[in-house]
């Protein structure tokens, strides 16, 4: 990461840290002596940096609020209105008990994770914000927080809960001054995002082979030394499945031959149960992969570790991959780990690797697997062949 003095956004700077003899340079945000966290956007991407800073400030405010302990409900706030709603006699019927508990959890989630900006330097929880100042814009913000995260059902539940809360407040007789408006009345329930011409594969109609432009976009956003970049390099330079990539670590490295030696995870239990020999794999460590491993903080047992330093599980790694993908503005949601395995296969085929080499590297048994995984490369090789021989059309033969 290059140095840059006088960044347009106040508080953004490059922080150098040293760990185990290696120097790391990370883009961070600090304001008035308070450290907020790392920034993953490019140093010149002002829109991406501003969005990350907004989220860091919200998390900091939430952390400070939780450290202060339970606070009293502010009168006439949204949390106070919700408390009056749940304590109302007409809402304590037995048949509504489960529904009320679900709504209580929804409002707790809103009050803990959603904030409204009241001044250039101050954020306030929606729980402390006056209930009479809530507008349709605020309701859309609460809804879109879940909608943009990929949870349309949760977004609709939030909107329905707010609408029912204000409908009750407009009819409630135990309030000194009943409300006269419902800010959620004109807000749409759900905005459906439809992906047109979504790339799909013949093998599963789901996993998209990464384009070279998508790989370059990921490498530009996540430089060498970051965990998302190491995840990408482990897939590209080994061609392994995610079930093997998450288990790769220093104990599997053979220093003498400079390779990774391990037993393939797929069908491992089945082979043990049926008495078949385990599928042993040996993958050379390419210089590009070794450089990425040396520059990235890794764990003792695995290269990829969580924030607490423990090895990943299958679901937790997929959750982090989804977060890394959504940090890049406009990056396709259908770019998955399996698509990187297919991209590695296409790269090898276009470089001239034979079928026998591909079978050995990717651990397949039949040549038909190559046709499935390298369909894009086969099509590109056909286009190249046509381009190289199209000039022969029209040549008169003796």
N, C-alpha and C positions, 0 to 999 in steps of 0.2 A: 504494500500500500504506500503510495507516494505521500510525501509531506505536503501540506497546504496550510499557509498562514492566513489569518484573517478570514475565517469561513463566514459566509453570509449569515448563517444561523448561529446566534450567540449560544455558547456553551458546547458546541461540537468541536472536538479536537481528537488528535491521535494519541493514544496512550500506549507507552512501551512497558512491557512486563518481561521479566526473566524467570524462567522455570526450567530446572534441570539442565542448565547451561544453554538453553535456547531462548532467543529473544522474540517476543510476539508483539505485533503492532496492531492494535484494534481501534476502531472508530467508536468513541464513547460520547455520552452526553452528560455534562456536569453544569449545574447552575447554582450560583451563590454558595459554593462550597458543598453542595449536595450532589452525590453521585447517583445517577438514575439507572445506568446500565449501558450495554453494548448496542451499537447500531449496525445493521447488516446491509443497508442500502449502499449504493455507490456514493462516493463523497460528493459527486456533482449532481446527484438526484435529489433536488430540494423537496419535491413533493413526497417522495418515499421517506426521506428523513423526517419531515414534519409529521407524517402519519405515525412513524415509529415513536417519535418523541411524545406525541399525544397519548399513545398507549402506555409508554413508560411512566408518564406523569399520573395516569389513572391508576396504574398498579401501585405506584408509590403512595398515592393518597389512600388506596384501599388498605395497604399494609400498615400505614400509620393509624388509620381508623381502627383496625383490628387490634393494634398494640395498645391503644388507649382503653380497651375494654368495652363493655356494653355501655352505650350511651342512652340517655333518656330520649324519648320520642319528642320531637319538636312539635308544638301545637300547630294545628292547621297545615301540617305537612302531608305529603303523600303517604308516609308511613303511619302517621296519626290517623288519616282517613281509613287506611286499610285495617288498622287496629279497631276502629269503631265498627267497621263492617264485620269483622270476625266475632266481635263481642255482642253484636246485636241479637236480641232474643229470637227474632224470626229466622236467623241464619244458623241456629244451633240445633236444628232438627236432626234426628238420627239418620234419615235418608240422605242428608246433605253432608254428613260428617266426612266421608272420604273425599268428596268434591272440594270441601273447604280445606282439607289438608293439602290437596294438590295445589289449590290456589295460593295457600300460605307459602308453600315451597317456591312457587313461581315469583311471588313478590319478594321473598328473601333473596332469590337470585338476582332480581332487578336491582334491589337496594345495595347489594354487595358488589356488583360488577358494572353497573351503568352510572355514569357521571354526567353532569351538565356544567357547562362552562359559564360562570357568573361574572368573571372578569378576566383580563389577559393572563393573570398569574394565579387564578383561583378556580378550583373545581369543587363541585358540591355533589354529594350523592343524591340520587333522585328521591331517596327516602326522606331527606331533610328539606327538599325543595317544596315550596308552598303548593298545595294541591290546586288552588285556584289559578295559578300561573302556568299550569301544564297546558301545552298547546298541541295541535296535531303534529307539528314538527317534532316535538319531544316524543310523542307516541311512535312516530315513524323511526326515530333514532333507536328506541328500545326494540322495536320489531326488527329493524334491519341488522342489528347486532347479531341476532341469531340467524337471520336469513343469509347474511354474507358468510357466516361460518359454516353454512351447509346444513342447517337444521330448520327446514321450513315448517315442520310440525311444531317445534318449540316456539317459533316466531308467531304462529297463529294462536297458540295457547296464551302467549303474553298479551296479544291484542285483545283476545276474548276476555281475559281476566280484567284488564283495565276498563274495557267497555262495560262489563257487568258491575264493576265497582262504582263507576260514575252513574250508571243507571239507578243503582240503589241509593246513591247520595242525593240524586235529584228527587227521590220519593220519600227519603227518610224523614220521619217526624222528630227523631231524637237529636237532630242537629239544630243548633241555634239558627243558622242561616243555611237552608238547603241550597245546593248548587243548582245553577240554572243552565248549565251547558255540559256536553259530553265531548271532550277533545278527540275521542277515538271513534266518533260516530261516522265521520267521512273518510276514515283511513281504510284502504283496501285490506282485505284479510290476508292475502298472500300474493306476492309478485312471482310469477312463474318464470324462471330463467330457462330458456330452451336453447340447447346447443345444436346448431345446424351443421350438417355435413361433418359429423364427428368421425374421425378416422377409426376404423375397426380392422381387426384381423380375421382371417378365415378360420384360424384354429379355435378361437374362443369367442370371437365377436366382441372382445372386450379390451385386450391389451394392445396398445398402440406402440409401434416401433418408433423410438425417439429419432427426430430429425437432427442433422448436424447443427442446424441453427439453434435448436432447443438445447443441445448439449453446450454449445458456446455461450448461450444466454445464462445457463446455470453456472458455468465456470466463471463468467464475468461477474455475476452477482455474489458468488461464494468463492473467494480466492483460496489458494492453498494455505492450509493451516486451520481451516474451519471444519467442523464436524460434517456439515452437509456436503462439502467438497470431498472429504474422505469417503463418505458413503457412495458418491458417484464414481470415484476412482476405483473403489473395490469392485463395483459391478462391471465397469468398462474394461478393466485390465485383468479380470479373472473370468468373466462370463458366468459367474455362479448365480444360483438362486438366492433369494433373500434369506431362506432358511439356513444357508451355509454362510452367507456374508455376515450375518449377525453373530455367528459363532467363531469367526476368524479372529486369531489373537496371537500374541508372542509365543505361547506354548506350541503352536502348530508350525513355527518357522524352523526350517532345517538350514542352519547357518552354513553347513559344509557345501550343500548344493544350491543355496539361495532359492528355496522354494517353500511353498505351503503344503504340508502333508496332513491329511485328515481323512476321516470316513464320511462319505456323503450322508446327509441327514435323511433325504427322501428314501422311503421304503426301508429304513434301517430297522425299525421294529418288526416289519413283515419278514425281512431276511432272517432275523434272529429266531422268529417263531417257526419259520419253515426250515430252518437249518441251512440256509444259503450263506455263502461267505459274504462278509461286508464289502461294500464297494469303496475301495481305497482310491483316493485322488491325490495327485501331485501337480500343483500349479506353480510354474516359475514366477518369481516376483520381478516384474519389469522395472526398469529404472524410474519411470514416471510414477509408478505406484509406491516404490520405496521412498522417493522424494516426498510424496504426499504423507506417508506414514511418519517419516522423520520430523516433519514440520507440524504435525498435529498432536495435541495431547491425547494419549491413549490410556487404556486400562491395563491392569495386570493380566487378566485372563482373556479379554477381547479388545480389539481395536476400537470398536464403537461402544461407548458407555453413556449412561444417562447423566443428568446433572449431578446426581449424588455419587457417581463413580461406579455404579453397579452395571453388570451386563444387561443388554436389552432383552426383553421378551418380544415375541412376534407382534403382538398387538401394539405394544408401546412404541416400537420402532416405526410401525406404519403410521401411528398417530403423529410422531415427530416429522416423518416425511411429508405428511399432509400439511403440517404447519410450515415447513420449509418451502413447500411449493407455493403456498398462498402468500408468502412474503414477497414474491416476485410478481409485480403488477402485470396482469394479463397472461400469466403463464398457464398453459392448458392443464385442466384438472385430470385429464386422462393419461398423463405421463406417469407411469408407475415403475416399480422395480423390475417387473417382468419385461417391460418395454426396453429397459437398459440391457438386459440379457440378449434380447433380440437385436438391439443395435450393435452390440459387440460381435454377434454372429455375422451380421451384415458387413461390418468393417473387415473382418477376417476374410470373408468370401471375396469382397471387392479387391482386397490386397493380393489375392491369388492363392489362398489356402485350399488344399485339396479336401475332398470329402472325408478321407481317412483322418486327416488332422482335425477337422471340425468334430468328428465323432469322438476323438480322444480328448479334446479340450473340453467339450460341453457334456461329456459323459453319456452320450446317446448310444443306442444299440442298432438303430436302423437309419438308412439314408433318408427315409421319408420324413424324419424329424427335421432334417436340414431344409427341406422344401417348405415346411411350415414356418420355421423361424426366420429363414433368410428369403422369404418371398419378395421383399422389397429389393434386396440385392440382386436376386435373379432377374427381376424386371428391369433393374437399372443396367445390368450386364447386357440384356437383350437390346436395350436402347443404344448402348455404346456400340454394340456389334452392327446395328443398323446404320448408325452414324458413320462408322468407319468404312462401310461397304456401299453406302447409297450412291457414291460417285460412279459405281460400275453400271448403273442403269443408263441405257442408251448407247453404250459402247458397242460398236459394230464388230461382230466376230467373223473371222475368215471362214 
